[in-house]
Amino acid sequence: MGQTIIAKGRNIDEAINVGLKILKSAQDDVLIEIIQKETKGILGIGFKPAIVKLTKIQDQKERKDSAENVEDIIEDLLLNSHYSSIESNEKEESEKLKIESNAKEESEKLKIQEPLSQDDLEGKVWVENGKIFCKSSPLHYPTITIGKGVQLFKNNELVTGTTVVTETDQFEIKVKEEIIETKWNITIDQEKLNVVLHVEPGMKKSFVIKDIAPDYHIELNAEEHVEIRNDLEYKQILQELEALNVTRGFDFVEIRNAVNTNKAGSFVIATGVKPKEGKNGWVELKVNIDSQQTGPKLREDGTVDFRELKNISTVNKGQVMAIVHPPVPGIPGITVTNELIPAQPTYPVKVQLGKGVTAIENGTKIVAVETGRPHIEQKGMLVKVSVIEKLIHQGDVDIASGNIRFKGDVDILGNVENGMIVEAEGNITVLKNVNRANVVAKQAIIIGQNVIGGTISSGESNPLVLELTHLLSIIKEHVERLIASIKQLMATSAFKMTDLKQNGLFPLIQLLLSHKFRLLVTTIKQYIEVSKKGSQLLDQDWMNLSEQLRLCFFSRVPNEYHSLEQLTRLLEDIGEIIKKNDIEGSQNGYIQLSYALNSKIYCSGDIEIIGQGCYNCKIHAGGSLKIKGLVRGGEIYARLGATIKETGSESGVPTRIIVPSDQTVKIELARAETVIQIGKVKYTFQKDQHFIEAFLNEKEQIVFH
């Protein structure tokens, strides 16, 4: 029998190959005995290597003798006893008992051999303080397998896989090391009010070889260690701040936090002082101003209490109506670079004194010089103040009294009869009926009973201007979004500048209009149609804008309007017309009545019909419309939406309710043949439906909620 060694590996094949390499023999020239099979374990816990015993065969005769050699059997048992320490203690004791029993039986024939070595280190390799140590054995050579993160040089040659270790070998272990530098930068916002330090600490990523206990086979692995390293220094920050001309507002606590941080973050290390905005001049009211809704109150039984008509605010001669305050200037701010930031300029309020008022104490107080209703109207920085006189007409307005035209408020305590006219700069209150007459007021109109065949008009602006201005407000919003979308698309790499040079924005505008801005197309069409119908009543500005919109959005060929510059200019023109006509300022009208028949009712503000409703009427509300009764026949337009109890009739009288594309129609009971129109989209009810709330969705379809 020849040389015998014990070999270890991650599996049986690897252990055999290690042994064959040490013996420098082929597999046919050795006897192989499996001492222990490998155990994989879970996540590396419980792993056991494969252990084999290889014996080199000298000749065929000795191979036969070795099978009968009791000494070899005992040697095998002793070897098994030595390696049984890898198994459980219970198995170890069992193996020892087995050896002792066999030794006792053969004690007269055999001489028990000593263990492989009295020194536990013989034939083993180990790692200590990053260095490899081994102790060879004539019958066993330890082995090393290279793991992750490690480079092993044996006698100046790089080792791959598994290698045999001898005491004469020179080993050098190299591990990887990676250093990531700290990243940081300082930014100043556009207003130069905040200096922000962005810090991303670096790190040192190193691999450490842990000590490995002596064993016949070891696997050399490195353990990764990550050390966060913030190399940013205080003086570096100060030097950069100096280079950026930052001279004030330092937050040294935040600078220290940035230097010491172990996490990526942003630190505001210097701040300026924002300017403190001032206040424009303003008028402080010292009297109560009439609400537009002041008028008769509806009792629980449905009748109207007209005594509330007299509940109107008044001022007496010499009474202070308002105090005019001068503007308060703002306080300048200062940047982190020590530059002044001027506050927004403030402006005095302009007071326009009307009839019945005067100014005293250098214009700081407004005093009434007549008794009447206070009227204060503000548009921007212009405030109009006046005292409106009241005309109270006893009885009816008829041929005997003549028409009434008055610059203040008018109270009619009777009827307004056939063919008569009542006009007022202020409010008009009619206690009873309006019969085939005209009632026109720049402010509110309240009619206690009915309007039969009459024309009622309230507010400063005509209905056509109100409708067009509202359409423009919708167009303006969508054009702003269109311009933003074009800018976003032009910034993308997919947008070809060659297309822009050839056709301008024409193809891009057409694409956006067809896919994303259908409501804009609908609203512009409506504006063009309405302005064309009322062209004789409109200024030329309205018609010029209509033509610009047509050329920009409905032209079939590219033209000068298909550029970002022209689109922006068009948006400015739209804004100017809206501002000039001041939708909010024109909404000072209000109409309230009980019932209307065959009448025309126009109002720049809200309309409220609190009685039976209206029959076969044409109604135009620049604000909202509320009808607590019926709407049968006729046509109704409500710029800010309509709320109606019942529309149409059982006999199918055509009734049309119209609102802009961004508004809603609410009907408790919509009878068959009722037509609702939202923007340009129409819907006709084929049967009675209850509790309707209709509006347009993004696809320009009428939907019901």
C-alpha positions in Angstrom: 0.0 0.0 0.0 1.3 3.5 -1.0 0.9 7.0 0.3 -2.5 8.0 1.9 -3.9 11.5 2.2 -7.1 13.1 3.3 -8.6 15.6 0.9 -11.5 18.1 1.4 -13.6 20.0 -1.1 -16.9 21.7 -1.7 -18.2 18.4 -3.2 -17.0 14.9 -3.7 -15.5 15.5 -7.2 -13.6 18.6 -6.0 -12.2 16.7 -3.0 -11.1 13.8 -5.2 -9.4 16.1 -7.7 -7.6 17.9 -4.9 -6.3 14.6 -3.6 -5.3 13.4 -7.1 -3.4 16.6 -7.7 -1.4 16.2 -4.4 -0.6 12.5 -5.2 0.1 13.3 -8.8 -1.8 10.2 -9.8 -4.6 9.2 -12.0 -7.9 8.0 -10.5 -7.3 4.4 -11.5 -4.1 4.4 -9.4 -5.7 5.2 -6.1 -8.2 3.7 -3.7 -11.0 6.3 -2.9 -12.9 6.1 0.4 -15.7 8.7 1.1 -15.4 9.8 4.7 -18.1 12.6 4.6 -20.5 13.8 2.0 -21.0 17.6 1.5 -24.0 19.3 3.2 -25.2 22.6 1.5 -27.0 24.2 4.5 -29.2 27.3 4.2 -27.6 30.7 3.5 -24.2 29.2 4.4 -25.4 28.0 7.8 -24.8 24.3 8.4 -22.5 23.8 5.4 -20.1 20.8 5.6 -17.4 20.0 3.1 -16.9 16.7 1.4 -14.0 14.6 2.8 -12.3 11.7 1.0 -9.4 9.4 1.7 -7.1 8.5 -1.2 -4.5 5.7 -1.0 -2.0 5.3 -3.8 -1.8 1.6 -5.1 1.7 0.2 -5.5 0.8 -3.1 -7.2 -2.0 -5.6 -7.6 -0.7 -7.9 -4.9 -0.5 -5.2 -2.3 -4.0 -4.0 -3.2 -5.2 -7.5 -2.3 -3.1 -7.7 0.9 -4.3 -4.3 2.0 -7.9 -5.5 2.1 -6.8 -8.1 4.7 -4.5 -5.8 6.6 -6.1 -5.3 10.0 -3.7 -2.5 10.8 -5.0 -0.5 7.8 -8.5 -1.1 9.1 -7.6 0.3 12.5 -5.8 3.2 10.8 -9.0 3.9 8.9 -11.0 3.8 12.1 -8.6 6.2 13.8 -8.9 8.6 10.9 -12.6 8.4 11.0 -12.4 9.1 14.7 -10.3 12.2 14.0 -12.7 13.7 11.5 -15.9 12.7 13.3 -15.5 16.0 15.2 -17.2 17.6 12.2 -20.3 15.6 13.0 -22.3 15.9 16.2 -20.9 14.9 19.6 -23.1 11.9 19.7 -21.6 10.5 16.5 -18.1 11.2 17.8 -18.7 9.2 20.9 -20.2 6.4 18.8 -17.1 6.3 16.6 -14.7 6.2 19.5 -16.6 3.3 21.1 -16.4 1.5 17.8 -12.7 2.0 17.6 -12.1 0.9 21.1 -14.2 -2.2 20.6 -12.4 -3.2 17.4 -9.0 -2.5 19.1 -9.9 -4.7 22.0 -10.9 -7.6 19.8 -7.7 -7.4 17.8 -5.4 -6.4 20.7 -3.6 -9.7 20.6 -3.0 -9.5 16.9 -2.5 -5.9 16.3 -0.4 -3.0 17.4 -2.5 0.2 17.5 -1.0 3.0 15.6 -0.6 6.5 16.9 -2.9 9.3 15.5 -1.8 11.2 12.3 -0.1 13.8 14.4 0.0 14.8 18.0 0.1 18.4 16.8 -3.4 19.5 15.7 -1.9 21.9 13.1 -0.3 19.2 11.0 -1.7 19.1 7.5 -3.7 22.3 8.1 -3.8 25.8 6.8 -5.1 28.9 8.6 -5.3 32.7 8.3 -4.2 35.1 11.0 -3.9 38.9 10.8 -4.3 38.8 7.1 -1.5 36.2 6.5 -1.5 32.6 5.5 0.1 29.9 7.7 0.3 26.2 7.2 2.0 23.1 8.5 2.6 20.3 6.0 2.2 16.7 6.7 4.0 13.9 4.7 0.6 12.3 4.1 -1.6 15.4 3.7 -1.3 18.8 2.1 -3.8 21.5 3.0 -5.7 23.4 0.3 -7.1 26.9 -0.3 -10.0 28.0 -2.5 -10.2 31.6 -3.6 -13.4 33.4 -2.9 -14.9 36.9 -3.7 -13.0 40.1 -3.2 -9.6 38.5 -2.9 -6.6 38.1 -5.1 -4.0 35.5 -3.9 -0.5 35.3 -5.3 1.4 32.1 -4.7 5.1 32.5 -5.4 4.3 35.7 -7.4 1.7 33.9 -9.5 -2.0 34.7 -9.4 -4.0 31.8 -8.0 -7.4 30.9 -9.4 -9.7 28.2 -8.1 -8.1 25.8 -5.5 -4.4 25.4 -4.8 -2.3 23.2 -2.5 -0.4 24.8 0.3 3.1 23.9 1.4 5.4 25.5 4.0 7.8 26.6 1.3 5.2 28.6 -0.6 5.2 32.4 -0.5 1.7 33.9 -0.4 0.5 37.5 -0.8 -3.1 38.4 -0.2 -4.5 41.5 -2.0 -8.0 42.9 -1.4 -9.9 45.5 -3.3 -10.3 49.1 -2.0 -12.5 51.8 -3.5 -12.6 55.4 -2.4 -15.5 57.7 -3.5 -14.9 61.4 -2.9 -17.4 63.7 -1.2 -19.5 65.6 -3.7 -20.7 69.1 -2.9 -21.8 72.3 -4.6 -23.3 75.6 -3.6 -26.2 77.3 -5.5 -27.8 80.7 -5.1 -31.4 81.1 -6.1 -32.5 83.6 -8.7 -33.5 86.2 -6.1 -30.2 85.8 -4.3 -32.1 85.2 -1.1 -31.0 81.7 -0.3 -27.6 79.9 -0.6 -28.0 76.2 -0.6 -25.2 73.7 0.0 -25.8 70.3 -1.5 -23.6 67.6 0.1 -23.2 63.9 -0.8 -20.7 62.3 1.6 -18.1 60.0 0.1 -17.1 56.5 1.3 -14.2 54.1 1.6 -15.2 50.6 0.5 -12.6 48.1 1.7 -12.4 44.3 2.0 -10.9 42.7 5.1 -9.6 39.1 5.4 -11.0 37.6 8.6 -9.0 35.2 10.6 -9.7 31.5 9.7 -9.1 28.7 12.1 -6.8 25.8 11.1 -8.4 23.3 8.8 -7.4 21.0 6.0 -9.2 23.1 3.5 -10.2 26.7 3.8 -12.0 29.2 1.5 -10.5 32.6 1.4 -13.2 35.3 1.4 -13.0 39.0 2.1 -15.6 40.8 4.2 -16.8 44.2 2.7 -16.5 47.2 5.0 -18.0 50.5 4.1 -16.9 53.6 5.9 -18.8 56.9 5.2 -16.3 59.7 4.8 -17.4 63.3 4.6 -14.2 65.1 3.5 -15.9 68.5 3.2 -14.0 71.1 5.3 -15.3 74.3 6.9 -12.8 76.4 5.1 -13.7 75.0 1.7 -17.2 76.2 2.2 -16.1 79.7 3.3 -13.7 79.9 0.3 -16.5 79.0 -2.1 -18.9 81.5 -0.5 -16.3 84.2 -0.9 -15.8 83.3 -4.6 -19.6 83.7 -5.0 -19.5 87.1 -3.3 -21.8 85.9 -0.5 -21.1 88.4 2.3 -24.0 88.2 4.7 -26.8 86.1 6.2 -24.5 83.1 7.2 -26.0 80.3 9.1 -23.0 78.8 10.8 -25.0 76.1 12.5 -26.1 74.7 9.2 -22.6 75.0 7.8 -21.4 72.9 10.7 -24.2 70.4 10.2 -23.2 70.1 6.5 -19.6 69.4 7.4 -20.6 66.7 9.9 -23.4 65.0 8.0 -23.2 61.3 7.0 -26.2 61.5 4.7 -26.8 63.3 1.5 -28.8 66.5 1.9 -29.2 70.2 1.3 -28.4 72.9 3.8 -29.5 76.5 3.6 -26.2 78.1 4.8 -27.0 81.8 4.1 -30.2 83.8 3.7 -31.0 87.3 2.6 -33.9 89.5 3.7 -37.1 89.6 1.5 -38.5 93.0 0.9 -41.5 93.8 3.0 -44.3 94.8 0.6 -46.1 98.0 1.2 -49.8 98.7 0.6 -51.5 100.8 -2.0 -53.8 103.6 -0.9 -57.3 102.5 0.0 -60.7 103.8 1.0 -62.1 102.8 4.4 -65.9 102.8 4.4 -67.7 104.2 7.3 -71.2 103.4 6.1 -73.0 100.2 5.0 -73.4 99.7 1.3 -76.5 98.2 -0.2 -76.3 94.6 -1.1 -77.5 94.0 -4.7 -79.9 91.3 -3.4 -81.7 93.7 -1.1 -85.4 93.5 -1.9 -88.6 91.8 -1.0 -88.4 88.6 1.1 -90.3 85.5 0.3 -92.6 84.3 3.1 -93.1 80.6 3.9 -96.5 80.7 2.3 -95.1 81.9 -1.1 -96.2 85.5 -0.8 -93.8 88.4 -0.8 -93.1 90.8 2.1 -92.7 94.2 0.4 -92.0 96.0 3.6 -88.4 95.0 3.2 -88.2 97.3 0.1 -87.6 100.2 2.5 -84.7 98.6 4.3 -82.0 100.6 2.4 -78.9 102.2 3.8 -78.9 106.0 3.8 -76.6 108.8 4.8 -77.4 112.2 6.1 -75.8 115.5 5.3 -72.5 116.0 7.1 -72.0 112.3 7.7 -68.5 110.9 7.0 -68.8 108.2 4.4 -65.2 107.1 4.0 -61.6 107.8 5.0 -58.9 107.9 2.3 -55.7 106.3 3.4 -52.4 107.2 1.7 -50.1 104.4 0.4 -47.7 102.7 2.8 -44.3 102.2 1.2 -42.6 98.9 1.4 -39.2 98.1 3.1 -36.4 97.1 0.8 -34.8 93.7 1.2 -31.2 92.7 0.9 -29.5 89.8 -0.9 -26.8 87.5 0.3 -24.4 89.4 -1.8 -25.3 92.6 0.0 -27.5 94.1 -2.8 -30.7 96.0 -2.1 -33.9 94.5 -3.3 -36.4 97.3 -3.9 -39.9 96.8 -2.7 -42.8 97.0 -5.1 -43.9 100.6 -5.6 -47.2 101.6 -4.0 -49.7 103.9 -5.5 -52.4 106.3 -4.0 -56.0 105.5 -4.6 -57.8 107.8 -7.0 -61.1 109.1 -5.6 -63.7 110.4 -8.1 -66.4 112.4 -6.2 -69.9 112.2 -7.6 -73.1 114.0 -6.7 -73.9 114.6 -3.1 -70.3 114.2 -1.6 -67.3 116.4 -0.9 -63.7 115.8 0.4 -62.2 117.6 3.4 -58.9 117.6 5.4 -56.7 117.5 2.3 -58.9 114.8 0.7 -58.6 112.3 3.5 -62.3 112.3 4.4 -65.3 112.0 2.2 -68.5 113.6 3.6 -72.1 113.6 2.4 -73.6 116.9 1.5 -77.0 115.5 0.6 -79.2 112.8 2.1 -79.7 109.7 0.1 -78.3 106.2 -0.6 -74.5 105.9 -0.5 -73.0 104.5 -3.7 -69.3 103.5 -3.8 -67.9 101.7 -6.8 -64.3 100.5 -7.1 -62.5 99.5 -10.3 -58.8 98.9 -9.7 -57.3 102.0 -8.1 -60.3 104.2 -9.0 -63.0 104.6 -6.4 -66.2 106.5 -7.3 -68.2 107.9 -4.4 -71.6 109.5 -4.6 -74.9 109.9 -2.8 -77.8 108.7 -4.9 -81.1 110.5 -4.4 -84.3 108.5 -4.4 -87.5 109.3 -6.4 -90.6 107.8 -4.9 -93.5 107.7 -7.4 -96.9 107.3 -5.9 -99.3 105.2 -8.0 -98.9 104.0 -11.6 -96.5 105.1 -14.3 -98.9 105.8 -17.2 -99.9 108.4 -19.8 -100.8 110.8 -17.0 -97.5 110.6 -15.2 -95.3 110.3 -18.3 -92.1 108.4 -18.6 -89.6 108.5 -15.6 -85.9 109.1 -16.1 -83.9 109.7 -12.9 -80.2 109.8 -12.0 -80.8 108.1 -8.6 -83.0 105.4 -7.3 -86.6 105.1 -8.3 -89.4 103.5 -6.3 -92.7 102.9 -8.2 -95.5 102.1 -5.7 -97.9 101.0 -8.5 -97.7 99.5 -12.0 -95.7 100.5 -15.0 -98.3 100.5 -17.8 -98.4 99.8 -21.5 -95.7 101.6 -23.6 -94.2 103.5 -20.6 -90.5 103.8 -19.8 -88.7 103.9 -16.5 -84.9 104.6 -16.5 -82.6 105.1 -13.5 -78.9 105.4 -12.8 -79.4 103.5 -9.6 -81.9 100.9 -8.5 -85.5 100.6 -9.7 -88.2 99.0 -7.5 -91.7 98.4 -8.9 -94.2 97.4 -6.2 -96.7 95.8 -8.6 -96.6 94.8 -12.3 -94.9 95.8 -15.5 -97.3 95.6 -18.5 -95.8 95.9 -22.0 -93.4 98.6 -20.7 -89.6 99.1 -20.6 -87.7 99.2 -17.3 -84.0 100.0 -17.5 -81.6 100.5 -14.5 -77.8 100.6 -14.3 -78.1 98.7 -11.0 -80.7 96.4 -9.5 -84.3 96.0 -10.7 -86.8 94.4 -8.3 -90.4 93.8 -9.5 -92.9 92.8 -6.8 -95.3 90.9 -9.1 -95.3 90.1 -12.8 -93.8 91.2 -16.1 -96.3 90.8 -19.0 -94.9 91.5 -22.5 -92.2 93.9 -21.1 -88.5 94.5 -21.5 -86.4 94.6 -18.4 -82.7 95.5 -18.6 -80.3 95.8 -15.6 -76.6 96.6 -15.5 -74.1 98.7 -17.4 -72.9 96.4 -20.1 -75.0 95.1 -23.0 -75.6 91.3 -23.1 -73.6 90.9 -26.3 -70.4 92.3 -24.8 -70.9 90.1 -21.7 -71.2 87.0 -23.7 -68.2 87.7 -25.9 -66.0 88.7 -22.9 -66.9 85.5 -21.2 -66.0 83.5 -24.3 -62.7 85.3 -24.4 -61.9 84.4 -20.8 -62.2 80.7 -21.8 -60.1 81.2 -25.0 -57.4 83.0 -23.0 -57.0 80.2 -20.5 -56.7 77.6 -23.3 -54.3 79.6 -25.4 -52.0 80.0 -22.4 -52.1 76.2 -22.1 -51.5 75.8 -25.8 -48.4 78.0 -25.7 -47.1 76.1 -22.7 -47.6 72.8 -24.6 -45.8 74.1 -27.7 -42.8 75.2 -25.6 -42.6 71.8 -23.9 -42.7 70.0 -27.3 -40.1 72.3 -28.8 -37.7 71.4 -26.0 -37.9 67.7 -26.8 -35.3 65.9 -29.0 -38.1 64.5 -31.2 -39.1 68.0 -32.4 -37.3 68.7 -35.7 -36.2 72.3 -36.2 -36.3 71.8 -39.9 -40.1 71.4 -39.7 -40.3 74.7 -37.8 -38.3 76.5 -40.5 -40.4 75.2 -43.3 -44.0 75.5 -41.9 -43.6 77.4 -38.7 -45.8 76.1 -35.9 -48.7 75.4 -38.3 -48.5 71.5 -38.2 -47.9 71.5 -34.4 -50.8 73.8 -33.7 -53.1 71.7 -35.9 -52.0 68.5 -34.1 -52.6 70.0 -30.7 -56.0 71.4 -31.6 -57.2 68.1 -32.9 -56.0 66.0 -30.0 -55.8 68.1 -26.9 -57.6 71.5 -27.4 -60.9 70.6 -28.9 -62.8 72.9 -26.5 -60.6 75.8 -27.6 -61.7 75.2 -31.2 -65.4 75.1 -30.2 -65.2 78.3 -28.1 -63.4 80.2 -30.9 -66.0 79.2 -33.4 -68.7 80.4 -31.0 -66.9 83.7 -30.5 -66.6 84.2 -34.3 -70.3 83.5 -34.9 -71.6 85.7 -32.0 -69.3 88.6 -33.0 -70.4 88.3 -36.7 -74.1 88.4 -35.7 -73.6 91.5 -33.5 -71.0 93.2 -35.7 -73.2 96.4 -36.1 -73.3 96.8 -32.3 -69.7 96.1 -31.5 -66.5 98.2 -31.7 -64.0 97.3 -34.4 -61.6 95.7 -31.8 -64.0 92.8 -31.4 -64.1 92.2 -35.1 -60.3 92.5 -35.6 -59.7 89.9 -32.9 -62.3 87.6 -34.5 -60.2 87.8 -37.8 -57.0 87.1 -35.9 -58.4 84.0 -34.2 -59.7 82.8 -37.6 -56.3 83.2 -39.3 -54.4 81.5 -36.4 -56.7 78.6 -35.7 -58.7 77.9 -38.9 -56.4 78.7 -41.7 -55.6 75.8 -44.0 -52.2 77.1 -44.9 -49.3 78.4 -42.8 -49.2 82.2 -42.2 -47.6 84.8 -40.0 -49.8 83.9 -37.0 -48.2 80.5 -36.7 -45.2 81.5 -34.6 -44.6 81.6 -30.9 -44.2 85.4 -31.0 -47.5 85.9 -32.8 -49.3 83.5 -30.5 -48.0 85.4 -27.5 -49.1 88.7 -29.0 -52.5 87.3 -29.7 -52.8 86.3 -26.1 -51.9 89.8 -25.0 -54.6 91.3 -27.3 -57.2 88.9 -25.8 -56.1 90.0 -22.3 -56.4 93.7 -23.2 -60.0 93.4 -24.5 -61.0 91.4 -21.3 -59.4 94.0 -19.1 -61.0 96.9 -21.1 -64.5 95.5 -20.7 -63.9 94.4 -17.1 -66.3 91.5 -16.6 -66.4 91.8 -12.8 -67.0 95.5 -13.0 -69.9 95.0 -15.3 -71.6 92.5 -13.1 -73.4 95.2 -11.0 -76.9 94.3 -12.3 -79.5 92.2 -10.5 -83.1 91.4 -11.4 -85.7 89.8 -9.2 -89.3 89.2 -10.1 -92.1 86.8 -9.5 -93.4 85.8 -12.9 -92.8 86.7 -16.6 -94.8 86.1 -19.8 -93.8 86.9 -23.3 -91.1 89.2 -22.1 -87.4 90.0 -22.7 -85.2 90.2 -19.7 -81.5 91.2 -19.8 -79.1 91.5 -16.9 -75.3 91.9 -16.6 -75.5 90.1 -13.3 -77.8 87.5 -11.7 -81.4 86.9 -12.4 -83.8 85.3 -9.9 -87.4 84.4 -10.6 -89.0 83.5 -7.2 -92.6 82.9 -8.2 -94.4 80.7 -10.7 -91.7 81.1 -13.3 -91.6 82.3 -16.9 -93.5 81.5 -20.1 -92.3 82.1 -23.6 -89.6 84.6 -22.5 -86.1 85.5 -23.8 -83.8 85.8 -20.9 -80.1 86.7 -20.8 -78.2 86.5 -17.5 -74.6 87.8 -17.4 -74.3 86.0 -14.1 -76.3 83.0 -12.7 -79.9 82.2 -13.3 -82.2 80.8 -10.7 -85.9 80.0 -11.4 -87.9 78.5 -8.6 -90.8 77.7 -10.8 -91.5 76.7 -14.4 -89.8 77.5 -17.7 -92.1 76.8 -20.6 -91.1 77.9 -24.1 -88.7 80.6 -25.0 -84.9 80.7 -24.8 -82.7 81.3 -21.8 -79.0 82.1 -21.7 -77.0 82.0 -18.4 -73.3 82.9 -18.5 -72.6 81.4 -15.0 -75.0 78.4 -15.2 -78.7 77.8 -14.7 -80.6 76.2 -11.9 -84.3 75.6 -12.7 -87.1 73.6 -11.0 -89.0 72.5 -14.1 -88.6 73.0 -17.9 -90.9 72.2 -20.8 -94.5 71.0 -20.6 -96.5 67.8 -21.0 -97.6 69.0 -24.4 -94.0 69.2 -25.6 -93.5 73.0 -25.9 -90.0 73.6 -27.2 -87.8 75.1 -24.4 -84.2 76.0 -24.8 -81.6 76.4 -22.0 -78.1 77.7 -23.1 -74.9 78.0 -21.0 -71.2 78.4 -22.0 -69.0 75.3 -22.5 -67.6 75.6 -19.0 -70.9 75.8 -17.1 -73.6 73.5 -15.8 -77.3 73.2 -16.2 -79.3 71.9 -13.2 -83.0 70.9 -13.6 -85.2 69.2 -11.1 -87.6 68.0 -13.8 -86.9 68.2 -17.5 -89.9 67.5 -19.6 -89.7 66.0 -23.1 -88.7 68.4 -25.9 -86.6 70.4 -23.5 -83.3 71.4 -25.3 -80.1 72.1 -23.4 -77.1 73.6 -25.1 -73.7 73.7 -23.5 -71.3 75.6 -25.6 -72.0 74.3 -29.1 -73.3 70.9 -28.1 -77.0 70.3 -27.9 -79.2 67.6 -26.2 -82.9 67.1 -26.6 -84.8 65.2 -23.9 -87.0 62.5 -25.4 -88.8 61.8 -22.2 -89.2 63.3 -18.7 -86.1 63.1 -16.5 -85.6 64.1 -12.9 -82.7 65.8 -11.1 -80.5 66.7 -14.1 -77.0 68.1 -13.7 -75.5 68.4 -17.2 -72.0 69.5 -18.3 -69.4 68.9 -21.0 -66.6 66.4 -20.5 -63.1 66.6 -22.1 -64.4 65.0 -25.3 -67.0 67.8 -25.6 -69.8 65.4 -24.9 -72.8 66.3 -22.6 -72.7 64.1 -19.6 -75.2 63.8 -16.7 -74.2 63.6 -13.1 
